[in-house]
Amino acid sequence: MTTSPTSPAPHATAPRRGSATCVFAVCPRASADALADALASVPGHVTASGPVRALAAGPLTAVVQDVPAEAFTPEALRERLADRDALERYARAHDEVVAATAATAPAIPLPLATLYLEDARARDALTADAQRFLTVLDRVTGRDEWGVKLTLTAPAPAPASPPEPAPAAQAASGRAYLDRLRGRQHARDDRRQAAYDAARHVRERLRPLAAASRDLRLQDTDAHPQVANTAYLVDRSGAGAFAAAVAALRSAPETAGRVRVELTGPWAPYSFTGEDHDENPG
């Protein structure tokens, strides 16, 4: 299961006293020396009680930080994560550490608030799951996550309403009104179908340029509904070709006027730490 970086870790151990070990990411063991230098200037968690540091865990290196245990009891954690501003601060601090880690070494981001009572507990848990971590590290090494979002374009402005008909013409006007309603519904249906066809074209064009892809939850708004929100795992050597393909899709006949194409990234591979994704042909 892949967990959002803004979701508490399902496997976190709730701390009770003293300091707890917060784990941000997992890297290969050989990355420890480089990580020590890269993380020296990263502040890390907003409630941290120590510096961000590398922790050896069998064949792995974990990026960790000491945090006050009393701030992460189940009750305190629920209260803090229910506060949107606090959640945003924690998520941003977490992502800054993950980004600094991923810029230095192959890295698997862990969910927000992955906590253990002490270093030894963290080391034991990560070592016990080492084979899965090594498999994921092999998948993401040399690759970044890119996001492609497709948003339905705005419809053409509706024509101005005609003047109110005279009473003798109301029956015919009523039929015309129903016809207009049906016509507008058909137009909406056609517009959305065209957007889905455009989304299929985008996927067919981009999937061969990525090692893997994953459809994410749509982020609809009333004004700009999304028709696709897809993460792609892309070789760094192919990032330029991927970005160029996205740029070309913005003006392609299959997409122009149907969907707005937005590219985001590169990101640490948050969406590819589990198994719920599609392996793509290269």
N, C-alpha and C positions, 0 to 999 in steps of 0.2 A: 504494500500500500504506500502510495506517495502522499506525504502530508505537506500542507501549505506551510511556508516559512512563518506565517502568522498564526499557526495553530499550535497549541501546546503538544509536546511529544506524548504519544500514547504510552510509551514505555519508560517515561521519566520516573525516577524514584523520588518521592516527596521527602525533602529534608526536614529535620526537626530541630536542630540546634547547631550553633557554631556557624561554620561556613560550608557551602555546598559547592560541588564542581559542576559548572555549566559547560556543556560541550556544544561547540558551534559547527564543527566540520571534522571529517576524517580524511586523512591523506596517506600515501605510502610511507613506510618507515624511513626510507632514504631521504625524505624531504625535511627531516627535523632541523638540520642546521640552517638551511635556507629560510625556513619558517621563523626561526628565532629572530633573525634580523628583520624580516618583513613585518612581523607583528609587534615589534618593539614600540612603534609609535601609534598603534591603533588603540583607542581608549576602551572599546568593547562595551559591555553592558552598562547601562546607566546606574545600576546599583552595585557595581563591581567593588570588591574589597581587595583586589590584587590585579596584576597585569595579565594580559592575554599571553598564553604560553603554549608550548608544545609538550604533549604528554605521550610517552611511548606506551603502546598497547599491542604487544606481540609484533606481528608484521606490519602494524599500522602506526600512524602518528595522529593523535587527536589534538585539535586546537581547543583549548579550554580556558576557563577563567574562574577564580574563586568569587562567589557571591554570598551575601548574607543569607543564611538559611531561613531566618524569620520572615524574610520578604517573599519566600517561595513555599510557604505551607499551602496546602490545597485551597484553603479559604482565602489567603492573601492573593494567590495566583488568580483565582476566579474573579476576585474583586478588581485586580489590576487589569486583567484582560478584558473586563467588561467596560472599562474606561477607554473610549476610542482614542483620546489623545495619548494616554499612557501606552496603549497598544501600538500606536504609530511610532512612538519614541523607541520602544523596545524592539520593534521590527526593524527600524532603521539602524539601530546599533548592531543588531544581529547581522543584518545584511552587510554592514560595513566590514565586519570581521570576516564573513564568508567571502566577500569580494576581494579583500586583501589576501586571503588564503588562496583563492582560486587563481589570482594573478601570479602566484609564486609556484604553485604545485598542483597536480591533479587533485581535485577535492570533491567530496560528497557533502553537500550541505545537510545538516540535521535540522529538525524542526525547532522552532522557538521554544525555549524553556525545556530543553533536554537536560535534566538534572540528575545528579547522583549524590549520595551522602558524602562521598570522599573520592579521591583519586583512585584508590584501589578498587572501589565498586565500578567506577567508570571503566577502568582498564579491564576488569574481568568481563564486563558486559560486552565491550567492543571486541575483545579477543575471542569470546565465545561465538560471535557473529562474524568473525574475520573473513571466512570464505565468501559470504555474500558481499561484504564490503569490497573485497578484492575483485570480484566479478563486476561490480558496478564501476570501480575505478578503471578497470580495463575498458569498459564501455565509454567512459567520459574523457579519458586521457586524450589531450590534444583537441578537444572539442568544447564548444560553447553552446548555450541555449539562446535561440532567437525566437521572438514572438511575432506572429503575423495575425492581425485582427482585421476582419472584414465587417464593415458597417454599412447598413442599407442607406443608400443615398436618399436625399430629401425628394419627395414627389413634386411634380410641377404644381404651381399654385392653382387652386380651384377657380373656375370662372365665376364672375360676380353673379349673384342670384337675380333672376329676372323679376320684373314688377309683379305684384300680386294679381292673378287673373280675375276677370269679371265673373260673377256668379254663374252665368250660363256656360262658361268655359271650365268650371271647376272639375267636372268629371274627367274631361280630357286631360286637364292639368294634373289630376291625381294619378292617372295612368302614366303620364310623362314623368311625374315625380318618382314613381316606383321604378320606371325604366332607368332613370338617372341613378337611383340608389343601386340597382343591380349592376349598372355600368361601372359605377365607382368600385363596387366590391370585386367585379371581374378585373378591373385595373389594378387593385391592390393585390389580388391573387397572382396576376401576371407579373407584377413587379417583384413580388417575393420569390416566385418561381425563377425569374431571371436572375435574382441574387443568389439563389441556391445553385443554379447552373454555373454562375461565375465562381462561386466558392469551390465547386468541384473542379473547375478548370485550374484554379489557383493551386489546389492540392496536387493535381496531376502534374503541374509544371514544377512545383517545388520539392515534392517527395524524392525524386531521383537525386537532388542536390544535398540531401541530408541523410545522416546515418540512421535517424529515428525521428518519429513525430508522435505527438500526443494531442488530442483534442481536449481543451480545457473548458471549464464552465463559462457560458456566455455572460457578458457583463452588459446587459441591456439597460438602456435608458428609454424613457418615453419618446424622446426626440430622435435618438439615434440607435435603433435596435441592431444588435450584432447578429450576423448569420454564421460567423466562424471565429474561433479564438484558438489558434493552434500553436503549440510549441514545437520547434524543430531543433534537433541536435546536429550541429554543423561542424565539420572539420575546420579548424582555424585556417588551414591553407585554402579552403574553399569559401571563406566568408565573403570575399569580394564578388565571386560569381553569384552567390546566393543573394546578396544585396542588390546586385545589378538585375537579377531576374525579378525581384520584387518591384524594383523601379520600373521595369518594362511592363509589368502587369498592371500598373496604375493606368496606363494609357492603351492597353490592349483592347481590341474590339469586344472581347468576351467579358470584360470587366468595366470599362469606362462607362459612366452613366448608370451603372447598376450597383456597384459597391465602392466604398472608399477603402483603400488598402493601406494599412499602417504597419510599419516594421519597428520593433523594439529590440534592444539588446546591444551587445552581447551580455548575457547574464551567466552566473554560475548555474550548473545544470540541475536546478531544483526539481524540474518536472520529470527527470529521468533517473531517480534514485530507486524506483521500484520496478515492477514488471509490467505495469499497465500502460504500455506504449506499443507502437508498431515499428518493427525494424524495417527500414526502407532500403530499396536497392540502390547501390552506388553508381 
